[in-house]
Amino acid sequence: MTEAEYDAEIAPLLMAAAKRCEELGCPMVAVVEYEPGLRGETRVLPSTEGLPMLMLAMVAHHGHNIDGLLINLIRHCKREGIDMSTSMFLSKFAAEPAEPTQKELM
């Protein structure tokens, strides 16, 4: 499938589903890989989404950027007070600040 085919045929169907999910207040994440490594995403994430849906959206957004995925997941867990102590990986970052420092932004 080409990007043009995705845009013309698949994206409108997913947008219609997303609009209905939004009306019903339910989260939705859809990802289509129309060419290897190239994806189209459609998502509705109301404030009621659970962590698995948010993680799915993060994976879709970050693709191969595992560091970006994990950094944003850690920040989200800290902001929301989600316990990371049961995760062998995430527990190592529990003491670090949730937001990037001024040095990281430079």
Wavefront OBJ file of the C-alpha trace (Angstrom):
o trace
v 0.000 0.000 0.000
v 1.201 3.514 -0.698
v 0.824 6.600 1.481
v -1.633 8.009 -1.063
v -3.777 4.863 -0.844
v -3.649 5.012 2.949
v -4.653 8.699 2.914
v -7.469 8.148 0.413
v -8.958 4.893 1.695
v -7.882 3.907 5.184
v -7.393 7.216 7.022
v -11.016 8.378 6.421
v -12.354 5.085 7.804
v -10.174 5.396 10.892
v -11.204 9.038 11.379
v -14.862 8.023 11.287
v -14.187 5.356 13.917
v -12.196 7.876 15.988
v -15.040 10.405 15.877
v -17.514 7.786 17.074
v -15.154 6.685 19.850
v -14.784 10.320 20.891
v -18.586 10.704 21.003
v -18.795 7.633 23.223
v -15.865 8.759 25.382
v -13.744 5.695 24.739
v -10.048 5.667 23.880
v -8.844 4.418 20.514
v -5.413 3.976 18.988
v -5.013 2.682 15.433
v -1.728 2.318 13.589
v -1.288 1.232 9.990
v 2.139 0.556 8.506
v 1.511 1.342 4.845
v 5.177 0.822 3.907
v 7.969 -0.713 5.991
v 8.832 1.839 8.657
v 6.138 4.333 7.581
v 2.980 4.542 9.656
v -0.278 6.383 9.834
v -1.818 6.916 13.271
v -5.302 7.773 14.416
v -6.013 8.221 18.091
v -8.574 9.443 20.553
v -7.338 9.658 24.112
v -9.893 11.184 26.456
v -8.795 11.833 30.021
v -10.241 8.441 30.972
v -7.699 6.332 29.075
v -5.829 3.704 31.020
v -2.081 3.295 31.079
v -2.070 0.461 28.487
v -3.839 2.683 25.926
v -1.468 5.544 26.634
v 1.510 3.191 26.286
v 0.128 1.937 22.966
v -0.170 5.526 21.733
v 3.408 6.220 22.879
v 4.730 3.161 21.046
v 2.886 4.215 17.887
v 4.271 7.738 18.146
v 7.901 6.891 18.932
v 8.335 3.939 16.545
v 11.982 2.860 16.683
v 12.926 5.544 19.225
v 12.900 3.348 22.318
v 14.664 5.981 24.422
v 11.971 8.550 23.621
v 9.279 6.029 24.481
v 10.790 5.117 27.840
v 11.640 8.701 28.800
v 8.059 9.808 28.139
v 6.638 6.774 29.933
v 8.766 7.513 33.009
v 7.732 11.179 32.990
v 4.069 10.238 32.685
v 4.276 7.749 35.563
v 5.933 10.353 37.781
v 3.412 13.079 36.931
v 0.490 10.722 37.560
v 1.960 9.094 40.680
v 2.057 5.644 39.085
v 4.146 3.214 41.135
v 7.185 2.105 39.149
v 8.742 0.040 41.945
v 7.470 -3.269 40.568
v 9.247 -2.729 37.249
v 12.830 -3.951 37.117
v 13.639 -1.229 34.565
v 11.445 1.700 35.591
v 12.256 1.429 39.302
v 15.821 2.562 38.533
v 14.459 5.952 37.439
v 11.942 6.561 40.212
v 14.157 9.096 42.044
v 14.878 11.286 39.001
v 12.804 14.400 38.233
v 9.730 14.014 36.029
v 10.429 16.978 33.770
v 13.644 17.622 31.821
v 16.118 19.889 33.519
v 17.291 23.161 31.953
v 20.546 21.410 30.983
v 18.625 18.689 29.075
v 16.758 21.333 27.120
v 19.972 22.896 25.773
l 1 2 3 4 5 6 7 8 9 10 11 12 13 14 15 16 17 18 19 20 21 22 23 24 25 26 27 28 29 30 31 32 33 34 35 36 37 38 39 40 41 42 43 44 45 46 47 48 49 50 51 52 53 54 55 56 57 58 59 60 61 62 63 64 65 66 67 68 69 70 71 72 73 74 75 76 77 78 79 80 81 82 83 84 85 86 87 88 89 90 91 92 93 94 95 96 97 98 99 100 101 102 103 104 105 106
